[in-house]
Amino acid sequence: MIYCLVLTIMIEGLTAILLGLRGKDLLNVLLVNILTNPLLNAIHPLFLFHYGKEAQIISMLILEILVVLLEGFIYYKVLNYKKMSGYKLSFLCNFLSFMVGTLINYNII
């Protein structure tokens, strides 16, 4: 779980920096990920236990959508960043971290 959290913070933090987030906004992105990433990684195995390995992709997509919506709402409420909506920022950051994580898990990179 720590590995996933560190990787997520690195990817989403770098994405946020490249998009121009600084100071309190950048800190909020990191704090939100410290909240949501462990929750996702704790809940996902429960889906697998209950529904089996066949549900892995569907359960991960459902959880990722929920994370994007939750993070987007929080970003919408707390960030001063106005170049894009909190939901778009959340989607972009989570999409990139999901893709890199997937590539690493399947030993593509």
C-alpha positions, 0 to 999 in steps of 0.5 A: 500500500505504501508503494502505491501511495508513494507512486501516486503522490509522485505522479499526481504531484508531478502532474500538478506541478507541471500544470502550475499548482504551487503552495497550498494548492499543491499541498492540498493535492498531496493531502487528498491523495493521502486520503483517497489512495489508501482507501481505494487500495483497502477497498479493492481487495474486498471487491475481489474477495467478494466477487472474485478475480473476474471482477478486478477490472470492473471494481477498479474502474468503479473505485477509480470513478468514485475517487475522481469524483470525490477528489474533483469535488474536494479540488472544486471546493478548496483549490484556488487553481482556475486553469481547469475545473477540479474535476478535470484536474482530478481526472487527468491526475488519476488517469495518468497515475492509473496508466503508469501503475497499470504499466508497472503492474504488467511489467511494461515499463 
